[in-house]
Amino acid sequence: MPLSMKKIIIVISILVYSNVGSSQTKNDVLDLKNINYKLLDSLVFDEAMKERDKIGSPPIKKDLICYTAAKYQSEYMSNFKVFDHKNMEKFKGVLLEHSYDRYDFFSKKLKSNKKIVGTLEILVKINDLNKKYKNLNTYEEYAKTVIEFYLSSPTHRMALLYDDEEYNTFGDFKTVYNDINKSLYVTGLYSCSIK
């Protein structure tokens, strides 16, 4: 076998091996021990945008500050095994008690100059031990379930689907899994700025 053919086979073997266990489509089974968070969070965002589209609301713009603040809150809930908007532990010497505290903190860290008039945080916890969720298998099924939870609360439904015409809405979602209590924690954070 020529040397170049051996190189091609080695490269193909490496590519095939490196993709084993890493899910890349919405129809792949979500392995709770090896979650592709980028895919899952993207699907949650897409499902939210589909719901907004159904009623004619424009898509929200993805936002790194919202993502970072949502990530912080999901990790906080997972680490402390709590399910709450309030955050009573200091982070880098600062108490980030409310969603707007978290947004302001990460806005300064990321050197943003957006003028925000409000934030809204939406939380979901999916406990894998609950019989209700035993039929969740694919990334898409988990993402749809997260959005169904958000929509089941009238307040969160209004926040997720409707905008005030005076504002631009930004947002994003972040999921974290806690293997000890077998729970997915999902935080969605939105911010509004004047148009």
Steps between C-alpha positions, in 0.01 A plus 500: 500500500647839404597734785240764406222239515612401852483865604146533360386187687656626824332840463161339427542268801579796725198695372264206547637425848482863612129519410402190696285602797462862397148572387456734208129493410173575674387138448796347683436350843609734779754313712488666842861397565623664181276796410572714199397823678559718196246294303248479785510873580472583130193277467335658805559840341360376165189355668437834672534681168252258336245587769559872445466453124160327544351821639694739276753622759843574355790276600706624790867572445754268662705678761831398661422687824165321536669170422776559756254608772270205420799265514597639838150450642463145361839407646410665831175302526676177406793551738282598797211269403246782522228609261452871550548838335671632813869443531638545850866398452764756408679461168843663481405706806169621353147388593310431177163461666265589211507455123573870445797476743637212294439682173671818628795305638568309177425806289786681675727194471431480126536879465157555348346846465141384437240706684274236653157589636414157639584132527293188535625162612315175434596177681421135432616191687447160341556220749597183317370285786144625453286247308351783297829544312592137435388533137742784424772365275617737229650845522191635326264338753691655791505842330125490427428395859701796636299744287170327594592561865566867432169533316304329781547808720288797383765752612785315333286445190444873465869572552616233259260582217411867506702818463425860568542693175724755671774248578754270339507161669817295543538164666637151521475171689745283691459144626703322769458139615557389859583130514445476877133596498451401132362838398535734207495867601410739218514877533369737237592865535357789300596863500326799343654816365326807363486504117 
